Structures are given as C-alpha cells and as structure tokens.
Amino acid sequence: MRTLENINAEWWQVKLNNIGEVVEDYEDIAQCLQIILTTPKGQDPHRPEFGSDIWKYIDYPVSEAIPNIIKEAINAITLWEPRVDIKSIKAEVDGSNVILKIDWSIKDTGEINRTEITL
C-alpha cells in the first residue's frame, strides 16, 4: 500500500475511494483515464470542458452507441491526458455495462499498457 509518506514516483495522486492511499506511475495514468471518461463535461466548475460526452450515448442502440463512445473516449483522452498515445480502444457490452479496453503507451517510453473502464 502506497501512502503519502512513501511516494517514490514523479506521477502520483490520491487513490479514489481509499483514504490515505496514493497511486503512482502507470496506476496514476490509469486512474486519470477513468476520471476523464467517467466525468461528464460541465461537472468540474473550474474546467467546464473537462471530461467526456460518453453519457450522451446511453440510450442509443448498441450499434450506434459503441462507435460514438469510442470516438468520445479518443477525443477526451487525447485532449486531457497528454502523457499517453492511444494504441486502441475496444468496447464490450456486458449486460447493462460497456467495458472499454484501452491500450495506451507512455509517450516517452513507448511501453504499452491496458486499462479497462466499466461505464
């Protein structure tokens, strides 16, 4: 468990829903991606354009929703997470959820990582 007392990374932030814990490096980026994609635009009063418009496609037919959700995810990540290059985004429907599988690399290293986000 990482806490404020033992941060070893340049990139870090407080871990969501875990008081006193932090995420670092790749986990920090993965959490940033989650925050970006699950925050509707207009919800951050200091940055009204922050987030994504993924929520607009909730009631669309799956065949229309998925391409639009992927497009919104690409646009939001490209704008708000400059540390990464998106390699691919795939979407799976699981009951009433959409799971985004995002393959990304850190621009400086090229190392590919995967983050899964349930919407």
N, C-alpha and C positions, 0 to 999 in steps of 0.2 A: 504494500500500500504506500503510495506516494503522498506526502503531506507537504505543507508549506515549508517545513523545516528541512526537508531533504530534496529540494528541486535540483536536478542536475542538467537541465536542458535549457536551450535558448528559447524554445517554443513551449509554452505551458499555459494552462488556465485552470480555473476551479472546475472540478468534475461535477457534472449535472447530477442532482439528486443524491449526492454523497457529501455531506457536510464535513469539511476539514480535509478532503482529498483533492488531489490535482491530477490532471492528465498531462503527459509530455509527448513531444515529438510527434510520431505518427498518430497516436491516440488523440493528440490535440487537434490535428488536422481532421481526423475522422469526426470528432465532436463538432468542429466548426462546420463541416459539411452537413451534419444532422441539423444543427441550429439554422443554417441558411435555408435548407429545404423545408423545414417544418415551421418556419416563421412566415406568416402571411405578410406581404408588403403592406406597410401602413401601421404595423403593430409596434414598431420601435419609434417612439416620438422624436428621438434625436436624429434618426436616419429613416425617414419615411419610405425611402425606396429600397431599404434593406429587406432581404428575404426573397420569396418567390411567389408566383401566382399559381402554384400547383393546385391549390384548393379549388380553383375555378372549374376544374375538370372532374370533380367528384361525381356529378350526376350524368356525365356523358356516357354513351355506350363505350364499352371496353375498347373496341377497335378505333375509336376516335380519341379516347382519353389517354391511352398509353403513348402514342406519338407526341401528343401535346405535353404530357407530363415530362417526358424525356427532353423535349425542346426547352421547357421551362427550367428543368434541372441544369441543363448545359448552360443556358444563359445566366442563371443565378450563380452557379459555381464559377464560371468564367469571370463574372463581374466582382464577386465578393471574396474569392479565395485565390489570390494571385500566386500563392506558393506552389500550386499544382497545375499539371496538364491532365486533362481528362483523356483517357485512352478509350473507354467505352462505358456506356450505361445501358443496362438491360433491365427490363421490368417484368416481374412475375405477379400474377394475380393469385392470391391465396385467400379464398373466401371473400371477405369484405375488405381485405387489405391489399395494397400494392407494395411489393418489396422491390426497391431499387438496388441493383448490384452495380456499384460504381468502381471501375478500375481506373486508378489515377497514379501519377508519378510526381515526385517532387522535382520541380524544375531544375534544381541544382545537381541532383544525383541521378535522376532517371529511374530510380528504384520503383517498381510497380507495386502498388498496394490495392487492396479491395476493402470497400466499406459497404455494408448493407444497411439500408434505412427502410424501416417499415412506415408506410403512410396510412 
